[in-house]
């Protein structure tokens, strides 16, 4: 009946348009930071500044503690963070986190959530004034996603603390111990969009896999193992 068709048309016209389009992955621009626990903060800082020639422009307060971490500036978008680790168990992984620079941290959080990755409820402002959140990768490593804010310490220090004594102008890659290769390739490759550029080993056994970030030249190196390495084995003892 004509009146019934008009009613259906009216009801459909009141229904909201579909907004179920999948979130798009924002650009991942490069490796922003590698952060390590160190047993002697002063000696570690001296190694990077006095021996390797980098500058250490600022320290950062660690939430919930009286400790401060030291930031070693490599260039305007990359750094190494040294964290006090004298009370950390000797068997603890000395790598605290690797950070990737993204163009939009909150968009990345929403995208990862849409991919089934466990993410925090919000994106926070870190101690350097940048937008950031972190997740755990398939091997349990902390992976931070950071967006440099215009008023954060990173942007405000642009062009400064770049001495000619620096041993290198950039950090080409960060290495991760990987025991779950297939899951790591799915996460870093399929979800994050990193591209495998090389794999190989010292013999017939596959030992390393390199993946370049999707929107830059930096890369992540997977250092493969079948049994979790001990601190002694990593030190060659």
N, C-alpha and C positions, 0 to 999 in steps of 0.2 A: 504494500500500500504506500502511496506517496508520502503520507504523514509519517509512517514508520521510517522511511528512508531519510526524511528530513531530521528525525530525532537522532538516528544513528550518526548522521553527518555532524549534527550539532555536538553530540557527545565526543566524537573523535576530535572535533575542532578544539575542545577544551583540554584534551590530553597534552601534556608537555612533550616537546620534541625530544628525541633520544639524545642523551649526552654520554653514551657509553663508549665513546672512542677511547682506545687505549692510550695512556700517557706515552709521550715520545721521550726517548733518552736525550737529555741535554748533552752538550759536547764535553768530552773529557780531554783536557788540554795537555796534561803531562804529569810527571811525578813531581809533587810539590815538596815532599819532606820524607826523610827517614829519621825515626826517633829511636834512641837506644838507651837502655840502662847502663850506667857506668859505675864502677866501684870507687873511683877517685875522680871527682868532678873537676878539680883544679888541674890535674895532670891531663885529663882528656881534653879540656879546653885548651891547654897549652899546646897539645899535639896539633890541634886543628888551626890554631892561630899562629904560634911561634914557628912550628915546623912546616905546616902546609900553607901558611900565609893568608888564611881567611880572616875576616873580621867577625867579632861577636858583639853585635850592636845592642842586644837587650836580653834580659832574663824574664821568665814568665812564672808567675805564681801557680802552684799546683793546687787545685781545689781540694779543700778538706785537710790540707797539711800546711806546715810551715816551710816546706821545701820549695825551691825554685829550680826550673830547668834553664839551661843555657842554650841560646839559639846561635848557631854558626851560619852566617849568611853566605850562600854560594853565589847567588845572583838575585835579581829583583823578584824572582818567582820560586826559587828553590832554597831549601835550608836543611841542615842537620840539627836535630834537637838532642841534647845530652841531658838525661834525667838521672837524679841521684838514685843509685842502686845498691848502696852498701848493705842495706838490710834485706835485699831481694835474695831468695834462695839461689845458690850457685848453679842449680840445675834448671833455673828458669830461663826461658828464651830471652836473650838480651835485647832482642828487637821488641820495642813497645808498639810501634805502628808504622805503617807506610801511608802517606797521604797522597791522594790524587787531586789535582786542580780541576774544578768543573766551572762552567760558566754560570750555573744556577744550582745551588745546593738544595734548596727546597724542592725544585723540580726533579732533581736526582733522587731525593728521598721518596717522593711520590711514585716515580717510575720504578724504583726497586721494590717498593711495596706492591705495585701491580704485578711484578714478576715473582711474587711469593717469597721475597727476601725479608728476613726479620729486621725491621728498622725501628729506631726510636720514634716516639710519638711526635716529636718536633725537631726542627733544626735549631741549634743553639748558636750563640755568639761565644767564641772561644776567648782565651786569655789575651790573644793578639788582636782581638776586635774583628775577627773574620767569621763568616758564617760556616758552620761545620756540623757534621754528624758522623757517626762511625757504625760499622757493621762488622761481623765476623765472617771471614771467608771460609771455604770448605775445609781448610786446614787449621782453623781456629785463630788465624792472624787477625789483628785489628786492622781494618782498612778504613781510613778517614777520607771523607770527601769534603774539600774546602773550597769556598768561594771567597776570593779576596775582596773585602769591602773597601769602598773609597776612603773611609776614615779609619781603616785598620792600620796596625803598625807596618804591615808589609807594604801597602801602597804609599804610606806616608814616608817610608824610608827609601823609596825608589830613587836610584841614581847615587845613593850614598853607601858608604862602607863597602866599597868594591876596590880593595887595594890591588896594586899592580903585582904584589907578591903572591897572589893566588896561584896555586899549582895548576888549576884548571878553571875554565869559565862556567862549567855546568856539571850537573850530575846526569849522566846519560841513562842510568837505570838503577833500579833497586832490586835486590835479590830476596827471594822467599823460599824457605824450606817447604817442600811439597811432597806429601806422601799419598795424597788423593789426586792423581793426575787427571783422571776422567772428569771428576766433579769440578776440579779447578778450571779445566778447559771449558766446561759448560758455563761456569760462573763468569770467568774473565773474558771468554770468547763470545758465547752466545748472548749473555745478559749485558755485559759491559761493552761489548763490541771491539775488544782488543783483537789484533791480528797476529797470528803466529808468523814469525819471520825466520826462525832457525831452530833446529834441534840437533843434538849430537851428544857425544860422550868421549871419554878418554880411551875407550875400547869398544867392544861390541855392545856394552850395556848403555842404554840411554840414560844420560845424566843431567842434561840441561834442556830446557825449552824456553825460548824467548818470545814474548808477545808485546808488540808495540801498541801504545794507546791509540784509540781510533782517530783522534784529532790533533796529533802532535808527533814528535819524533822520539820521545822518551819511551823506554820499554821496561817491562818487568821480566826478571829472569827467574824461572823455576829451577831450584836446585833439588833434584829428585832423590828420594831415599826409600828403601824398603823397610828399614828399622829406624825408629827415632834416634837421631844422633845424640851422643852424650856431649857434655861440655868438653871433656877431655879429648874426644875424637875431633871436635871442631878446632881445638887448639893444636892438633897434631901430636898429642901425647899417646 
